[in-house]
Amino acid sequence: MIFNFRLVSDEVDNFKREIRIDSTATFLDLKKAICESVGYDKDQLSSFFLCDNNWEKEKEITFEDMGSDPDQDVWLMDEATLDEFIEDEGQKLLYVFDYMTERMFFMEMTEMIMGRNLKDPVCSLSLGTPPPEAIDLDEFDAKIDAKNTAAADLDEDFYGEDSYNDDEFDAEGFDEMTFDE
């Protein structure tokens, strides 16, 4: 069986990769295929996180055991096979490629292709330029400060405004729209 994974980034618009990989491959094989498709160093520390439908992390599959809590399960990429953890289409994962700044790709297993196998993973779709593998920490801090400043500048009337100007409300096109019930 073949799994098709779609990757996107919250840092770069119009970036997308799709990786096809055999279901019996390891997470390390998937990591290498991702790194090859975006030009990243394959030896950097990274982790996959299996997520629920709200992108909440549930299980971590890591590149290297960093001396974790003995009471906590640890799965290593070179030992964990995809079919042990991925059961259904729609499974969401995060691939954290930069621990310092928690930068990641959002992934979804979009398709299971039954009755077929792949010897090696394939990047079947490559759109856009990936985010840089590493960013300058000063630049990162400046972006965080800018976001915090913008959030602080919102006045208390920004949300919950209970009136609006009828002239600003553009209802044109509503008659032509259809809504699912």
Summary of the structure (lengths in Angstrom):
residues: 181
radius of gyration: 20.8
end to end distance: 36.6
largest distance: 63.2
contacts: 433
relative contact order: 0.22
helix: 20%
strand: 29%
